[in-house]
Amino acid sequence: MPHKISDECIKCGACESTCPVSAISEGENTYVIDPDTCIDCGACAAQCPVSAISEG
């Protein structure tokens, strides 16, 4: 199941640069994860400084 980014996101960009398949992009209020591209590796969740990323 792909990961999701919650409203707790502070738009720091740490997750985007960590994603090995470029599934993360900057949205209007938070970063967003494309569920069709996400390979569920968890690298982004480990990098998030505010724990805003969790399994879908």
C-alpha distance (Angstrom), angle and dihedral (degrees) to the residues before:
residue distance angle dihedral
M1 . . .
P2 3.82 . .
H3 3.79 120.5 .
K4 3.81 122.0 -108.8
I5 3.80 133.0 -149.7
S6 3.80 116.6 -134.6
D7 3.80 130.5 -147.4
E8 3.82 87.2 -94.9
C9 3.83 87.1 80.7
I10 3.81 112.2 123.6
K11 3.84 93.1 -165.0
C12 3.80 93.7 -119.6
G13 3.82 92.8 145.9
A14 3.80 96.4 -133.3
C15 3.80 91.7 124.9
E16 3.80 95.9 50.1
S17 3.78 94.6 57.9
T18 3.82 91.1 45.9
C19 3.81 97.7 54.2
P20 3.84 109.8 104.3
V21 3.83 93.3 -157.3
S22 3.83 99.7 40.1
A23 3.81 92.8 -117.8
I24 3.82 93.2 144.1
S25 3.78 124.8 81.4
E26 3.77 136.8 166.1
G27 3.79 113.0 -91.5
E28 3.79 129.9 -170.3
N29 3.81 97.7 -86.3
T30 3.81 103.8 3.9
Y31 3.76 139.7 9.4
V32 3.81 112.7 -86.5
I33 3.80 133.9 -149.1
D34 3.80 120.3 -138.7
P35 3.82 102.6 -132.4
D36 3.82 92.0 -155.3
T37 3.81 92.1 56.8
C38 3.83 100.5 36.6
I39 3.81 113.0 104.3
D40 3.82 93.1 -166.1
C41 3.81 94.4 -120.1
G42 3.83 94.5 143.4
A43 3.80 95.4 -136.6
C44 3.80 91.1 126.2
A45 3.81 93.7 51.3
A46 3.78 91.2 52.0
Q47 3.81 90.7 52.0
C48 3.84 98.5 46.5
P49 3.84 109.8 108.1
V50 3.82 93.7 -156.7
S51 3.83 99.2 40.2
A52 3.80 92.0 -118.2
I53 3.82 93.9 144.7
S54 3.77 123.5 80.8
E55 3.79 140.2 157.5
G56 3.79 112.0 -75.4
